[in-house]
Amino acid sequence: MSVDVVILAAGQGSRMKSKLPKVLHQVGGKAMVQHVIDTAAQLGDVNTHVVIGHGADLLRESLQGQRVNFALQSEQKGTGHAVAQAMPEVSEDSVVLVLYGDVPLTKAETMSQMVEIAATGDLALLTVDLKDPTGYGRIVRNSADKVVAIVEHKDASPEQHKISEVNTGILAVKSQYLRNWLPQLSSENAQGEYYLTDIIAMAAEQGLTISAIQPDAEEEVQGVNNRVQLAELERWYQLQQAEYLMINGATLADPNRIDVRGNVKIGQDLLIDINVVLEGDVTLGDNVVIEPNCYLKNCTVGAGTRIKANTVIEDAAIAENCDIGPFARIRPGTQLSNKAKVGNFVETKKAIVGEGSKINHLSYIGDAILGKDVNIGAGTITCNYDGVNKSTTAIGDNAFIGSNTALVAPVQVGSMATVGAGSTISKSVSDDALAVTRSKQTEIKNWPRPQKKGS
């Protein structure tokens, strides 16, 4: 049986105090609604429908290129009304799973369980027990402990207010039932809205079994209405990422002080210190060490590499047993071969650094190709930009570049060549040669130092 996922994302989210639609605020570096879409996609070949309203254009733009259908809810008349807007595109014979764009962390396993229940002809309802259920719709059960209705908080009696089991809003049921029930919804309630929850009573009256299941953790069904709740959910999400890393072979100095904002793959026996941010697609090999305050984005780091404190690596490929930092900036396009070293206050950009080569400190190496065992002295820069075009500097194996050297690209330095400190190299240097461009040192004997006037 096919699955249609209907994601409600039309609300204004006024309590966020933001011009951005609430569902586009991020958890773990990803928009909340994107979390829901991506998780639902794990169910297999699903048809995804996003009900939009406030900020509709921004949502269309954010989700463009994805396999989603948009249904416009021009007036927000409740959850039942919202689902009804998507129904014209829903398959005649499918299971409909209703999710929420501001409830981003429901697990795929939970969704799958609900779909399986609904496929049998029952109605699957996700509920949760809360210590403080204020504001939530209460799950009403009969004497046989069967779910028979959901009563919204504002419509509940004092006795019903004592119920701790509440509705999350997430449910799954066959589309044929929804097509029958949704037109029967009434707005005669405290909110003047068409509640999706009213279909529970209809299902019970029709003889359907209402199977209530609960998530593994309350945070799976926690919605976000303001930035305080957004921060709370972010911290829980990050703790899950930290636990995943630890279970799979990483030692974390403090699980509360690491942020994962993407997809991270790791080997074994890693050590990650505090305040590390991993963003995008990051792969870390065995025995990698990451010291405090580092930021890694869209990069691979080979086994045995040590990344020292306060280093930034972005869109780069780092091989095995490299030594990077502290305070290094590895910019996009950089490739470090095995045992390469990039030291403190070094910046690289689109640089291919050969095996065993060293750029120890205070240098800029951009648009460059370095061979094996090259030594770059402090203060060296590749002058790769003429104001219009970028040009390449190529340095051969075992070359030695003295400190405070400017290499004016396009230029080549041959294998085993030496460039004297303080040189500006604008012409290629042959293999095994010494290139020096210093001006002649002049010395004036007994030179009187300048004196302050009037002294």
Summary of the structure (lengths in Angstrom):
residues: 455
radius of gyration: 31.0
end to end distance: 96.8
largest distance: 109.3
contacts: 1550
relative contact order: 0.07
helix: 21%
strand: 34%
